[in-house]
C-alpha cells in the first residue's frame, strides 16, 4: 500500500548519498560540520554541490576563504559525525573537543580529517544569489584523495562494516552499503 510522506521528510526519499564532513578554515580559525545534502555535479572539471546553512559557523569561514574540504567519513566515525553535527564552532573548538587529527590539504587551507575514506579539496564558484537564497554552494574539486584499501577508481567491495561510508537517514540514524551488486 502506498502511503503519503510528510513533505518535511520528503528529502529522505532521495538523500542516500554519503554523509560528508565539511571542513573549513580561514586565518587561524577552522571548523568541521556534518552535511548530508551534497552531490557530484560534473566530471571535467569535477564539481560538487553542498548545502551549508547560513547560520553555521562553517559558512562564514567558507565565504571568507572561498574553499572547503569534503571528507567522507566511515561508519567507525558515526559518533564524530553526530557530535560535530550537533555542536557549533562558535561555542567550542570541535577539533579539540572530539580529538580530531588532521593533516594539511594540498590545494586549500582547510585540513584533511584523519580516519576518513576520502577527501575532496574544493574552491567555490561565487554564486551569491543561490548561496543566499538556497544555502547552496557549487564548487570545483581541485584535488581528491582516497584510502587505497577503500577506493581504486571505484569503491572496493568487501570492506568491513566499520570501513563503509555513512548514509544519513535523519535523527542521528545512518546506514551503510551492504556490498557490491552487479547489474546487467
Secondary structure in CASP SS format (residue, H / E / C, confidence):
PFRMAT SS
TARGET T0000
AUTHOR 0000-0000-0000
METHOD secondary structure of the structure
MODEL  1
X C 1.00
X C 1.00
X C 1.00
X C 1.00
X C 1.00
X C 1.00
X H 1.00
X H 1.00
X H 1.00
X H 1.00
X H 1.00
X H 1.00
X H 1.00
X C 1.00
X C 1.00
X C 1.00
X C 1.00
X E 1.00
X C 1.00
X E 1.00
X E 1.00
X E 1.00
X E 1.00
X E 1.00
X E 1.00
X E 1.00
X C 1.00
X C 1.00
X E 1.00
X E 1.00
X E 1.00
X E 1.00
X E 1.00
X E 1.00
X E 1.00
X C 1.00
X C 1.00
X E 1.00
X E 1.00
X E 1.00
X E 1.00
X E 1.00
X E 1.00
X C 1.00
X C 1.00
X E 1.00
X E 1.00
X E 1.00
X E 1.00
X E 1.00
X E 1.00
X C 1.00
X C 1.00
X C 1.00
X C 1.00
X C 1.00
X H 1.00
X H 1.00
X H 1.00
X H 1.00
X H 1.00
X H 1.00
X H 1.00
X H 1.00
X H 1.00
X C 1.00
X E 1.00
X E 1.00
X E 1.00
X E 1.00
X E 1.00
X E 1.00
X C 1.00
X E 1.00
X H 1.00
X H 1.00
X H 1.00
X H 1.00
X H 1.00
X H 1.00
X H 1.00
X H 1.00
X H 1.00
X H 1.00
X H 1.00
X C 1.00
X C 1.00
X C 1.00
X C 1.00
X C 1.00
X C 1.00
X C 1.00
X C 1.00
X H 1.00
X H 1.00
X H 1.00
X H 1.00
X C 1.00
X C 1.00
X C 1.00
X C 1.00
X E 1.00
X E 1.00
X C 1.00
X C 1.00
X C 1.00
X C 1.00
X C 1.00
X C 1.00
X C 1.00
X C 1.00
X E 1.00
X E 1.00
X C 1.00
X C 1.00
X C 1.00
X C 1.00
X E 1.00
X E 1.00
X E 1.00
X E 1.00
X E 1.00
X E 1.00
X E 1.00
X C 1.00
X C 1.00
X C 1.00
X H 1.00
X H 1.00
X H 1.00
X H 1.00
X H 1.00
X H 1.00
X H 1.00
X C 1.00
X E 1.00
X E 1.00
X E 1.00
X E 1.00
X E 1.00
X E 1.00
X E 1.00
X E 1.00
X E 1.00
X E 1.00
X E 1.00
X C 1.00
X C 1.00
X C 1.00
X C 1.00
X E 1.00
X C 1.00
X C 1.00
X C 1.00
X E 1.00
X C 1.00
X C 1.00
X C 1.00
X C 1.00
X C 1.00
X H 1.00
X H 1.00
X H 1.00
X C 1.00
X E 1.00
X C 1.00
X E 1.00
X E 1.00
X E 1.00
X E 1.00
X C 1.00
X C 1.00
X E 1.00
X E 1.00
X E 1.00
X C 1.00
X C 1.00
X C 1.00
X C 1.00
X C 1.00
X C 1.00
X C 1.00
X C 1.00
X C 1.00
END
